[in-house]
Amino acid sequence: MKRGQSVAFFIVGIVVMIGLLGIAAWSFTPGISGQVVSEVPEDSSAEIRTSNYIAEPFQLRAWVVNGDGVNLNIRNVGDETFLVRAVEVAGCGSTDYGLGMKRGNSEIFDIKCDLIPGQSFSGAIIVEYSTESDTSVRRAYGNLDDVV
């Protein structure tokens, strides 16, 4: 082996090692908050869709269940703007919102409570809302099943 070849093999070996270490470090780095975001894929089975949902005029797009509580990404799939008054998750708590949600828009609702990591969580979701033209309170019901 020539003198120049051993240097080239050494440099290539170092580059490969740095690349492998970079990939390993990246794959074990948690996300921004270290939480798993669950969502219902469009082609999911009926079982998943029926265990994690909100009835129309809303749609449960994604959720996070962790030791600090529940975060719900809820979308307005109705034909008009709704005033979302409150969102409640049974077994966790509720949050007052009181703002309009335009058709097609989504919001993240943060419901704080103490949950134990590793345990199963199941809670009914209740969204209290009204239309812009009618102030009577309506409710959309749903369900959430996940592991903390």
C-alpha positions as CSV (number, residue, x, y, z in Angstrom):
1,M,0.0,0.0,0.0
2,K,1.3,3.4,-0.9
3,R,1.8,6.2,1.6
4,G,-1.0,8.4,0.1
5,Q,-3.5,5.6,0.1
6,S,-3.3,5.0,3.9
7,V,-4.0,8.7,4.5
8,A,-7.0,8.6,2.1
9,F,-8.4,5.5,3.9
10,F,-7.9,7.2,7.3
11,I,-9.8,10.3,6.1
12,V,-12.6,8.3,4.6
13,G,-12.9,6.2,7.8
14,I,-13.1,9.4,9.9
15,V,-15.8,10.9,7.6
16,V,-17.8,7.6,7.8
17,M,-17.6,7.5,11.6
18,I,-18.7,11.1,11.9
19,G,-21.6,10.5,9.6
20,L,-22.7,7.4,11.6
21,L,-22.3,9.2,14.9
22,G,-24.4,12.1,13.5
23,I,-27.2,9.8,12.4
24,A,-27.2,8.0,15.7
25,A,-27.3,11.3,17.6
26,W,-30.1,12.6,15.5
27,S,-32.2,9.4,15.8
28,F,-32.1,9.4,19.6
29,T,-32.8,13.2,20.0
30,P,-36.3,13.7,21.3
31,G,-38.6,16.2,19.5
32,I,-39.1,19.8,20.7
33,S,-41.0,18.7,23.9
34,G,-40.1,15.0,24.0
35,Q,-43.7,14.1,23.5
36,V,-45.4,11.8,21.1
37,V,-48.1,13.5,19.0
38,S,-50.8,11.1,18.1
39,E,-53.0,11.8,15.1
40,V,-55.7,10.0,13.1
41,P,-54.3,9.2,9.6
42,E,-56.7,9.6,6.7
43,D,-56.6,5.9,5.9
44,S,-56.8,4.6,9.4
45,S,-59.1,1.8,10.5
46,A,-62.6,2.4,11.7
47,E,-61.6,1.2,15.2
48,I,-59.0,4.0,15.6
49,R,-61.4,6.6,14.2
50,T,-64.2,5.6,16.6
51,S,-62.0,5.6,19.7
52,N,-60.5,9.1,19.1
53,Y,-62.9,11.6,17.6
54,I,-65.2,14.6,18.0
55,A,-68.6,14.8,16.3
56,E,-69.3,17.3,13.6
57,P,-69.0,20.2,13.2
58,F,-65.6,19.6,14.6
59,Q,-62.7,17.2,13.8
60,L,-60.0,15.9,16.2
61,R,-56.9,16.3,14.1
62,A,-54.2,15.5,16.6
63,W,-53.6,15.1,20.3
64,V,-50.9,14.8,23.0
65,V,-51.5,13.1,26.3
66,N,-48.7,13.5,28.8
67,G,-48.1,14.0,32.6
68,D,-49.1,17.7,32.3
69,G,-52.5,17.1,30.7
70,V,-54.1,16.9,27.3
71,N,-53.5,19.0,24.2
72,L,-56.2,18.7,21.4
73,N,-55.9,20.1,17.9
74,I,-59.5,20.6,16.9
75,R,-60.7,21.8,13.5
76,N,-63.9,23.4,12.5
77,V,-65.3,21.3,9.6
78,G,-68.7,23.0,9.7
79,D,-70.2,25.4,7.2
80,E,-69.8,28.5,9.3
81,T,-67.8,30.3,12.1
82,F,-68.5,28.9,15.6
83,L,-67.9,30.6,18.9
84,V,-66.1,27.9,20.9
85,R,-67.0,28.6,24.6
86,A,-65.2,25.7,26.3
87,V,-63.5,22.4,25.8
88,E,-63.7,19.7,28.4
89,V,-61.9,16.3,28.7
90,A,-63.5,14.1,31.3
91,G,-60.9,12.8,33.8
92,C,-58.6,15.8,33.1
93,G,-60.4,19.2,33.2
94,S,-61.6,22.0,30.9
95,T,-60.5,25.2,29.4
96,D,-62.5,28.3,28.6
97,Y,-61.9,29.7,25.1
98,G,-64.6,32.2,24.1
99,L,-63.3,33.0,20.6
100,G,-64.6,32.4,17.1
101,M,-63.3,29.6,15.0
102,K,-63.7,30.2,11.3
103,R,-64.7,27.4,9.0
104,G,-61.6,25.3,8.1
105,N,-59.4,26.7,10.8
106,S,-58.0,24.6,13.7
107,E,-57.0,25.5,17.2
108,I,-54.9,23.8,19.9
109,F,-56.7,23.5,23.3
110,D,-54.5,22.9,26.3
111,I,-56.2,21.2,29.2
112,K,-54.0,21.0,32.3
113,C,-54.1,18.1,34.8
114,D,-51.8,15.7,36.5
115,L,-51.6,12.3,34.7
116,I,-49.3,9.4,35.5
117,P,-46.9,8.5,32.7
118,G,-47.3,4.9,31.3
119,Q,-50.9,4.6,32.3
120,S,-53.8,4.4,29.9
121,F,-56.0,7.5,29.6
122,S,-59.6,7.6,28.4
123,G,-61.9,10.6,28.5
124,A,-65.0,12.0,26.9
125,I,-64.5,15.2,25.0
126,I,-67.2,17.9,25.2
127,V,-66.9,21.0,23.0
128,E,-69.4,23.8,24.0
129,Y,-70.1,26.2,21.1
130,S,-72.6,28.4,19.5
131,T,-73.2,30.0,16.1
132,E,-72.6,33.6,15.4
133,S,-76.4,34.1,14.8
134,D,-77.7,32.0,17.6
135,T,-76.2,32.3,21.2
136,S,-77.8,29.1,22.5
137,V,-75.1,26.6,23.7
138,R,-74.6,23.5,21.7
139,R,-72.3,20.5,22.4
140,A,-70.2,18.3,20.3
141,Y,-69.1,15.0,22.0
142,G,-66.2,12.8,21.3
143,N,-63.7,10.5,23.0
144,L,-60.0,10.2,23.5
145,D,-58.0,7.0,24.3
146,D,-54.3,7.0,24.6
147,V,-51.3,6.2,26.9
148,V,-49.8,8.9,29.0
